[in-house]
Each structure stands twice: as structure tokens, then as C-alpha cells.
Amino acid sequence: MTATETGGEEKKAVETQPLKDDGPQTVTAYVALPPDGGWGWVVVAASFLCNVVVDGVVFSFGVFLNPIADEFNVSKSKVTIAGALLSGFYLIAGPFVSAIANRYGFRFTGIVGAVIASASFATASYATNIETMWLIYGFIGGIGFGMIYVPAVITTGFYFEKWRALATGISVTGSGIGTIIIGPISTLLIEHFTWRGAILIQAGIVLNCAVFASLYRPLKPIHMSVNNNQTEEEAERTEVPLLHRIKMARDQLMKADSMFSMDNEVEIMAQEPFETSKKFLKANHNILYPRAIEALHSSTNSLSKSNQSLDDTRRKPKSEHRVKYDNNLTITVFSGNFEKHLHLPAYTLKRKCQSVEYDPLKDFQGEDENLNEHLHDDVFYIPKKPRENHHDRRRGSISVKYRRRADSTGSYKSIKSRRNTISKGPNTGVRPLYRDDIFFQASLHRLPQYHSHGSSLDYTMSVTRLPTSRDVEEEEEGCQLCPEAVRRTLATMLDPSLLKSPSFMIFSLAGFFTMMGMFTPFLYIADRGRINGMDPAVIMFLASAIGITNTIGRIVCGTLTMVPQISSLMLNNVALTIGGIATMASGLSYSTTYQYCFAAIFGLSISFWASLRSIIAVELIGLERLTNAFGFLLLFQGLAAAIGSPIAGVFMDMTGSYDASFYLSGALLLCSGVMCYPLPLIKKWEDKRALRKLHNLA
């Protein structure tokens, strides 16, 4: 299907209709469907430019080593710490920036990050000692860069599905382009304006990222409406029809407050699957919350079951029964003036109850006295029982109820004001980080989940998790110190249970070694060439050569990953192995041809590793835990980036030569590639162990 683009001043369709006594009950949910084009290409361009600036500045810091070291009269290894902190903290901040972006949006996060980074660069240009550079340029500037980098990386995935591989490929090539152009430009700026003037000009360039981030227009979600129509034959068998119960509930509530109006619409939200008060972040992992497609099917089936008569229910005292709906669900999709009917296959649900007298709400008491009278009406609450596995827990955490919205005075809104509130509803409660695939940067055709669904909407609903009612209410109420959208994202990205996976730990350690060794050539290749008598005009473009092949490598890698028979893990391992060997052998000759060949090989190897991380992570731990994996990967790699190049600088200070530094860098890259070769066997062993545990529990 084609979703309406987010541009323009589109008038939203009226999403609810007044309740009629004989009208159908409607279940609704909001899902952000990627438009796969339109304004999305503007977002890709903005993301590309942000990557040009951020990675270009980070990878070109090597040209500042000698000028800053000479002025502050310190060793180059100490100057390197400023650049290492910049490159480290823009990755370490990743999980925390993701949580902020999930709640406040990509646009806000990117603009704030650009202002912080620009201000830190401008202030650092007046630094009087190297320690001030560490704090202002490295630490604060790194956090600002992280707030630019994370939205730039994941916003393209939020806008694209079918063309995600192409869109993401264009976006991340900005990293290579930035390395190509920012290094030589910085060298010229230092020659004309000194290093202080160069950093001040970079501050102005970084501030442009605020303009780029302003183009991250929020994606308007679609409004899905599922009608639960009753047939005449079913209505005749029903002793107390659902709609009559809705009408009675509405009448009771209208007596309590004449200003409140009930529309014939039920909103679907999630409930906390577990008690969170004793948890570290007071939030659960995203995997425990229901997906949108599970919620729609479960909710419509539950509402359908409520249409059976009470006598008919008493005649079926079985402790367990299976309800199967072979017919498809008809979903009406609204987005602006766009409307379309879609058919999705219904799930087979297994519902359990102890007996007819079972009352899951007998100990429940809500805060709203008016609603307490109708807790057993299915329109307000779907009875749930505790489940044992993640799938059943998600099913058990679906809530189908009317959500009353109170104004600032505590009274409920009128029909008109409530409809205005609901018309704003699609902009609330839809979170980018609630998508399981938000960090997946390759073609979705590599995902089994994408092939198993018949439409883009079906797939989107299958990877989108529901917000809780508290999550939505916090956004409507305004600023919160630490809202649930932030806590839930952090609880997902930093869930320590993933560290129990041997295959993921090996992959993470390999990434740690890769980042420790990766920044050494970027920072020191030019200075090593200068020390060994290379032409300054040639030296200036060595880092640019790395950027050129890095860009080419990302495009080639994206093409290769579209072939299902090619192993992404093997590509990664071979590339890192070759890159490590080339780095260790890079000091054998300082001829122009040899050094440029090394730069080309190194750029290619790094591009393969950067492009394949998300694919390998999904193959090892699954799509549901990809967000969790990226949280730890960003932390590990940021820490490695912060310590890798300073350690290499210390080796140079101790030996007076860069040979040991490049040997260490190459050995780390080689080790990261070699240690990943047995990962398929370890993964198989891990899967068998998990199956044995399940068998023993059964």
C-alpha cells in the first residue's frame, strides 16, 4: 500500500463517530508506517550531511596533533586524548541519546546536539591547557556529537522499509565523504587561521547540523480501525448484547459527569507485564510488551467473544477451549484524507480459564470510581491471566479500554474538545525505539519476519510494540523528569541478560578490539608519513584515501548482502583479517604508492565491518533483541575508541616510532576477525543448550 507522505498541511480525518445504540464496536490503534519515499528522501539527505560533518570532524582530528602539542608543550599522546574522548563519547552516549530521541523525537535531539557540540567547539578554541580541551572538546563535544549521530543513523530506518538498504546506504556514505573532504579543509584552515581558528570555523560548520536536523519531520502514524460487527443471528442469541452494555456504561458515566462524552471507539494500549517498582529503571524490556498486530487480533477476538450470551457461557464450563477465527480481519486505515481497507489473517488464540466463576478482577480496584462499576465490561477491560513465556506475557499485557482524558481542572472534556484531543492522539504514543528493527540498516529481505507477512502494514504491525497508557498520558501532561518512554528504552538497550549469550559476548569483544585498533591509522597515518619524509602534499590526502575506499566499500558491501547465499559473518571476518595484516605491514615502505594502497585496503576492511554489524547481530541473537544488542555494542565500542588511540600514542612516546602503534592496531583488527570464525559453531551449541533447557522445563 502507499502511505500518505508527511509533508504539507494535511487535514486529519475524523477518527471517531458518536456512539449509536446499533452501531458496531470499533477497536483502534496507531502505527507509524514508513512512507518509503517522499519527504523521506529529504531526511536521507539531512542524515547524509550530518554524517559528513560528525565523522569528518572525528576522523580528521589527526591534523591537529602537532599544532596543539606545540602550543601547549605536551606530548602528542596527551593531545590524542581529546580526539579519543570525542570519538568515544559520541558512541557511549548512544543508548541515552536513543532514549531521549524516543521520547522527544529525532528533530529535537539533533538540534540540541548541534547546539551543544558547536558551543563546546567554540569554547575549546579558547582553551588555555590540554585538560580543558579534554573536558570541553572531548567530553561535552562528544555528547553533542552523539545527539547528532544517533538520530542521523536510525531516522532513515524509521522512514523506509522497502528501500531501507538504499536509503541507509546513502546516509552512511556521508561518513566516508566527510573523511575525504574535512581532513584537507582542516589542514588548510590551520595554515591560514591556526588551530584555534580552524576549530572555531568547525564550530560554525557543526551548527549547520541544527538546520539539517530540523528536516527530520515527525512521521505521522496511520489510524487503524477494526470494526467488530455482529451478525443478526449472533445478536438474536445474545442475552445482553455488548453494545447494550456499552450504552449502559456510557449512561452511567454521563450521569457522573455531563461534560464527558463516550465515542464508539476503543483504544488499544499495553499494560506493564510485570511489576516495575523494584526494577532498576522501573521499566520492562521491550520484548515483554505486545506488538500492534497481536493487540489487534487479541482485542477483536476478545470483543467478539463478549457477544456470547451469559447462558451460553454457563453451558460451556470447560476448563480450556480453543477459539479459531479463520476469517481475515478487515482493517480500515486512515491517514489524513487517505482511507483504505486491508485484510490481515487472523491468529489462532488459545484462551484459558479456571472455571465459569473465575474472576480475574475480584481483587482489582481502579482509581476511577465511575470506571470501577464497569470493570467487567469487556469494553473497559479484557481479563488476563499470568503467562509463563514472553509470547503469552505479551498477549496477557494487552489492555482494551476507554481512556478518559481530564483537563487541567480535573473535569472531563466535552465532545468537541475530546475529539480535538483524539485528533492529536496519533502524534502521541508512537515511539521509534518501540520498533524491533529500528537499528537494522540492511535490506529487510534478509529478515524472515519480512517475508512471512503479506504487506508492508502487516510487517510494520508485527515489529511495532505498543506504548502503555501511562506512556501516552505522560506525553499529554507535558514535561516529565524521567518519562516511561526514556526508562523503557534504557531498560531495553541496557538489559544485562543479553550478556549471558556466549556468541554475543564474543561478537561484542571482537567489536571492542576493532574499535581499539581502528582509530590509530586515521589519527597517525599523516604524522607517520611526515616523520618518514613523505611529501606534505601527499600526506594531506592519505586519510582522504581511506574515506574514498570506505565509501566504495559500503556500497559494494550493501550489494553483496542482497545475495542470500553470501555469509555476512564470513565477509566481516575476511575483511578484518585482511585489514589487520595490511595495518601491521603498512610500515614496510613509505613510498607514495605503497601508503595509498594500504589506505585503500584499510578503508575497505573497515567499511565491511561497519556495514555488517546489524545483520550479524540479528543472525546471532534475533531481531527482537537487536535494540538490546546495539545498546551494549555502542557502549563497548565507545569505550574502546576512547582508550585505543591514546594507548597507541603512548607506544609512540615510549619508542619514538609509530611502528609499535601500527603493530598493535593491526593485531587488534586481526584478532577481532579471527575470533569470529567459530561463531557459527558456538551459535549452534548455544541454540542446542537452550532447547535442552526448554525440554527439561517441559
C-alpha positions in Angstrom: 0.0 0.0 0.0 1.1 3.6 -0.4 1.1 5.7 2.8 0.4 9.4 2.8 3.6 11.5 2.9 4.2 13.5 6.0 4.6 16.9 4.2 2.0 19.6 3.8 -0.8 20.8 6.0 -3.0 17.8 5.6 -6.3 17.8 7.4 -6.6 14.7 9.5 -9.7 12.5 9.1 -12.2 12.5 11.9 -11.2 9.4 13.8 -14.3 8.7 15.9 -18.0 8.7 15.4 -20.7 9.2 18.0 -21.9 6.1 19.6 -25.1 4.7 18.2 -27.1 2.1 20.0 -27.0 -0.2 17.0 -23.6 0.7 15.6 -20.5 -1.6 15.5 -17.9 -1.6 18.2 -14.5 -0.3 16.8 -11.0 -1.2 18.0 -8.3 1.3 17.0 -4.5 1.5 17.2 -1.9 3.9 15.8 1.1 2.6 13.9 3.8 4.7 12.1 4.0 3.3 8.6 7.2 4.2 6.7 6.3 6.1 3.5 9.3 4.7 1.6 9.8 7.9 -0.3 8.5 11.5 -0.5 9.9 13.6 2.4 11.9 10.5 3.4 14.5 11.3 0.8 14.9 14.8 2.3 15.5 13.0 5.6 18.1 10.8 3.9 19.9 13.9 2.6 19.8 15.6 6.0 21.2 12.4 7.6 23.9 12.2 5.0 25.0 15.8 5.7 25.1 15.1 9.5 27.3 12.1 8.9 29.6 14.1 6.7 30.1 16.7 9.5 30.3 14.4 12.5 32.5 11.6 11.1 34.5 14.0 9.0 35.5 16.0 12.1 36.1 12.9 14.2 38.4 11.1 11.7 40.3 14.3 10.7 41.5 15.2 14.3 45.0 13.9 13.4 45.8 17.1 11.6 45.5 19.0 14.9 48.1 16.9 16.8 51.3 18.8 16.1 49.9 22.4 16.3 48.1 21.7 19.7 51.1 19.8 21.1 53.5 22.6 20.2 51.4 25.3 21.7 50.6 23.5 25.0 54.1 21.9 25.1 52.7 18.5 25.7 53.1 15.1 24.1 51.0 14.1 21.1 49.6 11.2 23.1 48.0 13.7 25.5 46.6 15.7 22.6 45.2 12.4 21.2 43.1 12.0 24.4 40.9 15.0 23.3 40.1 13.4 20.0 39.7 10.0 21.6 37.2 11.3 24.1 35.3 13.0 21.2 35.1 9.7 19.3 34.4 7.6 22.4 31.6 9.6 24.0 29.6 10.1 20.8 29.3 6.3 20.9 29.0 5.9 24.7 26.1 8.4 24.7 24.3 6.3 22.1 21.8 4.4 24.4 21.0 7.5 26.4 20.5 9.7 23.3 18.3 6.9 21.8 16.1 7.1 24.9 15.8 10.9 24.6 15.1 10.7 20.9 12.4 8.0 21.5 10.5 10.4 23.8 11.2 13.9 22.3 11.9 13.0 18.7 14.8 13.0 16.2 14.4 16.7 15.3 14.6 18.0 18.9 17.5 15.7 19.8 19.5 16.6 16.7 19.1 20.3 17.1 20.0 20.3 20.8 23.1 18.1 20.0 24.2 20.5 17.2 24.0 23.5 19.6 25.9 21.6 22.4 28.6 20.5 20.0 29.0 23.8 18.3 29.2 25.7 21.7 31.8 23.2 23.0 34.0 23.6 19.9 33.7 27.4 20.1 34.7 27.3 23.8 37.5 24.9 23.2 39.1 27.2 20.7 39.9 29.5 23.7 41.3 26.7 25.8 44.5 27.5 27.8 45.6 24.0 28.6 45.1 20.4 27.3 42.9 19.4 30.3 40.4 22.0 29.3 40.4 20.5 25.8 39.7 17.1 27.2 36.7 18.3 29.1 35.1 20.7 26.7 36.2 19.5 23.3 36.3 15.8 24.1 33.6 15.1 26.7 31.0 17.7 26.1 31.6 17.8 22.3 31.3 14.0 22.2 27.9 14.1 23.9 26.8 16.7 21.4 28.1 14.7 18.5 26.2 11.6 19.9 23.0 13.6 19.9 23.6 14.4 16.2 24.9 10.9 15.2 22.2 8.6 16.7 19.2 10.4 15.1 21.1 10.6 11.8 21.7 6.8 11.8 18.3 5.5 12.8 15.9 8.1 11.3 16.3 6.6 7.8 15.2 3.2 9.1 12.0 4.8 10.6 11.2 6.3 7.2 12.0 3.4 4.9 11.2 -0.3 4.7 11.2 -1.4 1.0 14.1 1.0 0.1 15.8 0.9 3.5 19.0 -0.6 2.2 19.4 2.1 -0.4 18.4 4.9 2.0 20.7 3.8 4.7 23.5 3.2 2.3 23.2 6.8 1.0 23.1 8.1 4.5 26.1 6.3 5.9 28.3 7.1 2.9 28.4 10.5 4.4 31.0 9.1 6.8 33.4 8.4 4.0 32.7 11.6 2.2 33.3 13.6 5.4 36.7 11.9 5.8 37.6 12.8 2.2 36.8 16.5 2.5 37.1 17.6 6.1 40.7 16.5 6.6 42.2 18.6 3.7 39.9 21.5 4.6 41.1 21.4 8.2 44.7 21.3 7.1 44.2 24.5 5.0 42.3 26.2 7.8 45.2 25.5 10.3 47.7 27.0 7.8 45.6 30.2 7.4 43.9 30.7 10.8 45.9 28.5 13.2 44.4 25.5 15.0 42.2 27.8 17.2 40.6 29.5 14.2 40.2 26.1 12.5 38.2 24.7 15.5 36.2 27.9 15.7 35.2 27.5 12.0 34.4 23.9 12.6 32.0 25.1 15.4 30.2 27.0 12.7 30.1 24.0 10.4 28.8 21.8 13.2 26.0 24.3 14.0 24.6 23.7 10.5 23.6 20.3 11.7 20.8 22.0 13.6 19.4 23.0 10.2 19.8 19.5 8.9 18.1 18.0 12.0 15.2 20.4 11.6 14.4 18.5 8.4 13.6 15.3 10.5 9.9 15.9 10.2 8.0 13.6 12.6 6.4 10.7 10.9 2.6 10.8 11.2 1.3 7.4 12.1 -1.8 5.9 10.5 -5.0 5.3 12.4 -6.2 1.7 12.0 -9.8 0.9 12.8 -11.1 -2.7 13.1 -14.9 -3.0 13.1 -16.3 -5.8 15.2 -19.7 -6.2 13.5 -22.3 -8.6 14.8 -24.4 -10.7 12.6 -28.2 -10.7 13.1 -28.1 -14.3 14.1 -25.5 -13.7 16.7 -27.4 -10.7 18.0 -30.6 -12.8 18.4 -28.7 -15.3 20.6 -27.2 -12.6 22.8 -29.0 -12.1 26.0 -27.0 -8.9 27.0 -25.5 -7.5 23.8 -22.1 -5.8 24.0 -23.5 -2.6 22.6 -26.2 -2.5 25.2 -23.6 -2.9 27.9 -21.6 -0.1 26.2 -24.7 2.1 26.2 -25.4 1.4 29.9 -21.8 2.2 30.7 -22.0 5.4 28.8 -25.2 6.4 30.5 -23.6 5.7 33.9 -20.6 7.8 33.1 -22.7 10.6 31.6 -24.7 10.8 34.9 -21.4 11.1 36.8 -20.2 14.0 34.6 -22.4 15.6 32.0 -19.4 17.1 30.3 -17.9 13.8 29.3 -18.8 12.0 26.1 -18.1 8.5 25.1 -17.3 7.7 21.5 -17.8 4.3 19.9 -14.1 3.7 19.9 -11.8 1.5 21.9 -8.1 2.4 22.1 -5.5 -0.4 22.4 -2.6 0.1 24.7 -0.2 -2.1 26.6 -0.1 -2.8 30.3 3.1 -3.4 32.3 3.6 -7.2 32.0 5.4 -7.2 35.4 5.7 -5.1 38.5 8.3 -2.4 37.8 8.7 -0.7 41.1 11.6 -2.9 42.2 13.4 -2.8 38.8 16.5 -0.6 38.4 14.9 1.7 35.8 11.3 0.8 36.8 10.5 -0.4 33.3 10.5 -3.7 31.4 12.4 -4.9 28.4 10.6 -4.1 25.1 10.3 -7.8 24.3 7.7 -8.2 27.0 5.3 -5.7 25.5 2.7 -6.8 22.8 3.1 -6.0 19.2 0.4 -4.0 17.4 -0.7 -7.0 15.3 -1.0 -9.2 18.4 -3.0 -6.5 20.1 -5.5 -6.0 17.2 -6.1 -9.7 16.8 -6.3 -10.4 20.5 -8.6 -7.4 21.2 -11.0 -8.1 18.4 -11.3 -11.7 19.3 -11.9 -10.8 22.9 -14.6 -8.4 22.0 -16.2 -10.9 19.7 -16.3 -13.4 22.5 -18.1 -10.9 24.7 -21.1 -11.1 22.4 -22.0 -14.6 23.5 -24.8 -14.7 26.0 -24.3 -15.3 29.6 -26.4 -18.5 29.5 -24.4 -19.8 26.6 -21.2 -19.2 28.6 -22.6 -21.1 31.6 -23.4 -24.1 29.3 -19.6 -24.3 28.5 -17.8 -24.9 31.8 -14.8 -26.4 30.1 -11.5 -25.5 31.7 -9.8 -24.9 28.4 -11.0 -24.3 24.9 -9.5 -23.1 21.6 -11.1 -20.3 19.6 -10.1 -20.2 16.0 -11.0 -17.4 13.6 -10.4 -18.5 10.1 -11.8 -15.3 8.5 -9.5 -12.3 8.0 -9.6 -9.1 9.9 -10.7 -6.1 7.9 -8.7 -3.1 8.9 -9.6 0.5 7.9 -6.6 2.7 7.6 -6.9 6.5 7.9 -4.0 8.9 7.3 -5.1 12.4 6.6 -7.7 12.2 3.8 -6.5 8.8 2.8 -8.6 5.7 3.6 -8.1 2.1 2.6 -9.4 -1.3 3.7 -6.9 -4.1 4.2 -7.3 -7.7 5.1 -5.0 -9.4 7.5 -5.0 -13.1 8.5 -6.4 -13.7 12.0 -4.4 -15.5 14.6 -5.4 -18.7 16.4 -5.6 -17.9 20.1 -5.7 -20.3 23.0 -7.6 -18.9 25.9 -7.6 -20.4 29.3 -9.9 -20.0 32.3 -10.1 -22.0 35.5 -13.9 -22.1 35.5 -17.1 -20.1 34.8 -16.8 -18.5 38.2 -13.2 -17.4 37.6 -12.9 -13.6 38.2 -9.5 -12.1 37.4 -10.6 -8.7 38.7 -12.0 -9.6 42.1 -9.0 -8.1 43.8 -8.6 -5.2 41.5 -9.7 -1.7 42.4 -9.0 1.2 40.0 -8.6 4.8 40.8 -11.7 6.0 38.8 -14.8 5.1 40.8 -17.0 5.5 37.7 -15.0 3.0 35.8 -14.8 0.6 38.7 -18.5 -0.1 38.2 -17.8 -1.5 34.8 -14.5 -3.3 35.2 -16.1 -6.5 34.0 -17.4 -4.9 30.8 -15.2 -6.1 28.0 -15.2 -2.6 26.5 -13.2 -1.5 29.5 -11.0 -4.4 30.4 -10.0 -7.7 28.9 -9.5 -10.3 31.7 -5.9 -11.6 31.7 -4.1 -14.5 33.4 -0.4 -14.7 34.2 1.6 -16.5 31.5 5.0 -18.2 31.5 6.7 -17.3 28.3 7.4 -14.0 26.6 4.8 -14.6 23.8 2.0 -15.3 26.3 3.1 -12.5 28.6 2.7 -10.0 25.7 -0.7 -11.4 25.0 -1.5 -11.0 28.6 -0.4 -7.4 28.7 -2.9 -6.1 26.2 -5.5 -3.7 27.5 -8.6 -2.7 25.6 -10.4 0.2 27.3 -11.8 3.6 27.0 -9.1 6.1 28.2 -10.6 9.1 29.9 -8.7 12.4 29.3 -9.0 15.0 32.0 -8.4 18.7 31.5 -6.3 20.9 33.8 -9.2 21.5 36.2 -9.9 17.8 36.6 -13.2 17.7 34.8 -13.7 15.8 31.6 -13.8 17.4 28.2 -16.7 18.0 26.0 -17.4 16.2 22.8 -15.7 18.8 20.7 -12.6 19.2 22.9 -12.3 15.4 23.3 -12.4 14.9 19.6 -9.7 17.5 19.2 -7.6 15.7 21.8 -8.1 12.4 20.0 -7.2 14.0 16.7 -3.8 14.8 18.3 -3.6 11.3 19.5 -1.7 9.9 16.5 1.3 12.1 17.4 1.5 10.6 20.9 2.5 7.1 22.0 4.2 6.1 18.8 7.9 5.6 19.5 10.7 4.9 17.0 12.6 2.7 19.5 9.5 0.6 20.0 10.2 -0.9 16.6 12.2 -4.1 16.8 14.1 -3.4 13.5 14.9 0.3 14.1 18.7 -0.4 14.2 18.6 -2.8 11.2 20.5 -1.0 8.5 20.4 -3.6 5.7 17.7 -4.8 3.3 14.7 -6.1 5.1 14.6 -9.1 2.6 17.2 -10.7 4.9 14.7 -10.9 7.7 12.3 -13.9 7.9 9.7 -11.7 9.5 9.6 -9.5 6.4 8.9 -12.5 4.1 6.3 -14.0 6.3 3.9 -11.0 6.1 1.9 -10.2 3.1 2.0 -6.4 3.2 4.1 -3.5 4.5 1.4 -2.7 7.1 1.3 -6.3 8.3 5.1 -6.3 8.7 5.1 -2.9 10.4 2.5 -4.1 12.9 4.5 -7.2 13.6 7.6 -5.3 14.7 6.0 -2.3 16.5 5.4 -2.6 20.2 2.5 -0.8 22.0 3.0 2.0 24.4 1.3 1.8 27.8 -1.4 4.2 28.9 1.0 5.8 31.3 3.4 6.4 28.5 0.8 8.3 26.4 -0.6 10.2 29.4 2.9 11.4 30.4 3.3 12.9 26.9 -0.1 14.6 27.0 0.6 16.0 30.5 3.8 17.7 29.4 7.4 17.5 30.6 8.4 14.7 33.0 11.8 14.3 34.8 12.3 10.7 33.5 9.2 9.6 31.5 8.5 5.9 30.8 9.5 6.3 27.1 13.0 7.1 28.3 13.2 4.4 31.0 11.7 1.7 28.8 14.3 2.4 26.1 17.1 2.3 28.5 15.8 -0.9 30.1 15.7 -2.4 26.7 19.1 -1.3 25.4 20.9 -2.0 28.7 19.3 -5.2 29.7 22.2 -7.3 31.2 20.5 -10.6 30.4 21.9 -10.4 26.9 25.4 -10.7 28.3 24.7 -14.3 29.2 24.9 -15.2 25.5 28.4 -16.5 24.6 28.0 -15.7 20.9 27.0 -12.2 21.6 29.8 -11.7 24.1 32.4 -12.9 21.5 30.9 -10.6 18.9 31.0 -7.7 21.3 34.6 -8.4 22.3 35.5 -8.5 18.6 33.9 -5.1 18.1 35.8 -3.8 21.1 39.1 -4.9 19.6 38.1 -3.4 16.2 37.4 0.0 17.6 40.6 0.0 19.7 42.6 -0.6 16.5 40.5 1.4 14.0 41.3 5.0 15.0 45.1 4.6 15.0 45.6 4.8 11.2 43.1 7.7 11.0 45.0 9.8 13.6 48.6 8.9 12.9 49.0 8.0 9.3 49.7 11.6 8.3 52.2 12.3 11.1 54.0 9.0 10.4 54.4 9.9 6.8 55.8 13.4 7.8 58.3 11.8 10.2 59.5 9.4 7.5 60.0 12.2 4.9 56.9 11.9 2.7 55.8 14.9 0.6 53.4 17.1 2.6 51.1 17.4 -0.4 50.8 13.6 -0.5 50.4 13.2 3.3 47.3 15.6 3.3 45.3 13.1 1.3 46.2 9.8 2.9 43.2 10.0 5.3 41.0 11.0 2.4 42.1 7.9 0.5 40.7 5.9 3.5 37.5 7.8 3.1 37.2 7.1 -0.6 37.5 3.3 -0.3 35.3 3.4 2.8 32.6 4.9 0.8 33.1 2.4 -2.1 33.2 -0.5 0.3 29.9 0.4 1.9 28.2 0.4 -1.5 29.8 -2.9 -2.5 29.0 -4.5 0.8 25.4 -3.4 0.5 25.2 -5.1 -2.9 26.8 -8.3 -1.7 24.4 -8.6 1.3 21.4 -8.7 -1.1 22.6 -12.1 -2.2 21.2 -14.6 0.4 23.9 -17.2 -0.3 26.7 -14.9 0.9 27.5 -15.1 4.6 27.7 -11.7 6.2 29.8 -13.1 9.1 32.3 -14.6 6.7 32.6 -11.3 4.8 33.2 -9.4 8.1 35.8 -11.9 9.2 37.8 -11.9 6.0 37.7 -8.1 5.7 39.0 -7.6 9.3 41.7 -10.3 8.8 43.0 -8.6 5.6 42.8 -5.2 7.2 44.7 -6.3 10.3 47.5 -7.9 8.2 47.7 -4.8 6.0 48.0 -2.5 9.0 50.8 -4.5 10.6 52.7 -4.4 7.2 52.0 -0.8 6.5 55.4 0.4 7.7 57.4 -1.8 5.3 57.6 1.1 2.8 56.9 4.8 2.8 56.6 5.2 -0.9 53.5 7.1 -2.1 52.1 4.0 -4.0 52.5 1.7 -1.0 51.0 4.1 1.5 48.0 4.8 -0.7 47.5 1.0 -1.3 47.5 0.5 2.5 44.9 3.3 2.9 42.7 1.8 0.3 42.8 -1.7 1.8 42.2 -0.4 5.3 39.2 1.7 4.2 37.6 -1.2 2.5 38.0 -3.5 5.5 36.6 -1.0 8.0 33.6 -0.3 5.7 32.6 -4.0 5.6 32.7 -4.2 9.4 30.6 -1.0 9.8 28.0 -2.2 7.3 27.5 -5.7 8.5 27.2 -5.2 12.3 23.4 -5.1 12.4 23.0 -8.1 10.1 25.4 -10.3 12.2 23.7 -9.2 15.4 20.3 -10.3 14.1 21.7 -13.7 12.9 23.2 -14.3 16.4 20.6 -13.1 18.8 17.4 -12.4 16.7 15.5 -9.3 15.7 13.7 -8.9 19.0 17.0 -8.3 20.8 18.7 -6.1 18.2 18.0 -2.9 20.1 19.4 -4.5 23.2 22.5 -5.6 21.3 23.1 -2.2 19.8 22.9 -0.6 23.3 25.9 -2.7 24.5 27.7 -2.5 21.2 27.7 1.3 21.4 28.9 1.2 25.0 31.7 -1.3 24.3 32.9 0.4 21.1 32.7 3.9 22.6 34.9 2.7 25.5 37.4 1.1 23.0 37.5 4.3 20.9 38.2 6.4 24.0 41.3 4.3 25.0 42.6 2.8 21.7 44.4 5.8 20.1 45.8 7.2 23.4 47.4 3.7 24.1 48.9 3.8 20.6 50.2 7.3 21.3 51.9 6.1 24.5 53.7 3.4 22.5 54.9 6.1 20.1 56.2 8.3 23.0 58.0 5.3 24.5 59.6 4.0 21.3 59.9 7.2 19.3 58.4 5.4 16.3 54.9 4.6 15.1 55.8 1.1 14.2 54.7 -0.4 17.5 51.4 1.6 17.4 50.5 0.2 14.0 51.6 -3.3 15.0 49.2 -3.0 17.9 46.4 -1.7 15.8 46.8 -4.4 13.2 47.0 -7.1 15.8 43.7 -5.9 17.3 42.0 -5.9 13.9 43.3 -9.4 13.1 42.3 -10.8 16.5 38.8 -9.4 16.1 38.4 -11.1 12.7 39.9 -14.5 13.8 37.9 -14.8 17.0 34.6 -14.5 15.0 35.4 -17.5 12.7 34.0 -20.1 15.2 30.9 -18.1 15.9 28.5 -20.3 13.8 29.6 -23.4 15.8 29.2 -21.5 19.1 25.7 -20.3 18.0 24.6 -23.8 17.2 25.8 -25.1 20.6 24.0 -22.2 22.3 20.8 -23.0 20.5 21.0 -26.7 21.4 21.6 -25.8 25.0 18.6 -23.5 25.0 16.4 -26.3 23.5 17.6 -28.7 26.2 16.6 -26.3 28.9 13.2 -25.9 27.4 12.8 -29.6 27.2 13.8 -30.1 30.8 11.3 -27.4 31.9 8.6 -29.1 29.8 
